[in-house]
Amino acid sequence: MGKVAMVLLVLYLVVVMQLIHGLVSEDNWLEMGKEKVTHLHFYFHDTVSGKTPSSVRVAQAVGSDKSPTLFGVVMMVDDPLTEGPEPSSKLVGRAQGLYGSAGQEELGLIIAMNFGFTDGMYNGSTLCILGRNPALHPVREMPIVGGTGFFRLARGIAIFKTYWYNATTGDAIVEYNVTAIHY
């Protein structure tokens, strides 16, 4: 047997052993238990102004600044999630991801966001949302498309509404009510 064949055989055995280990490990996906439903309530603080914004513009199209909807603007986000609407309220996690203005005629943000929780029994777990946010509507909803840790294989819905908005700075506080179905 040549050296290349021997290396391939060893790599194959390593992969097979990892697969077998995954099938019998304590973290077995086949033994996750019953589905659970969890309801969460928190506030999302999106700060685009000041010396330390939590949301920054990372890209834009040539005419974005002339568009009434800022069409083509992309923002990168690392926003605090808190228990109450006050910025000084207890921190429960961070929303990290991006949103971009995808509507030419109506303000519609396309959002890809990961809610990483840092408190209590959800510490280290995440929920992921993906979809369109018609930001000027009083109440919006977006799908939960996944999760990790406590929220493994999550699906569900995030219903949210603007709690506070400053039209001059663009800063906002958004109230979230989340229902997640997970294992």
Order of alpha helices (4+ residues) and beta strands (2+ residues): alpha-beta-beta-beta-beta-beta-beta-beta-beta-beta
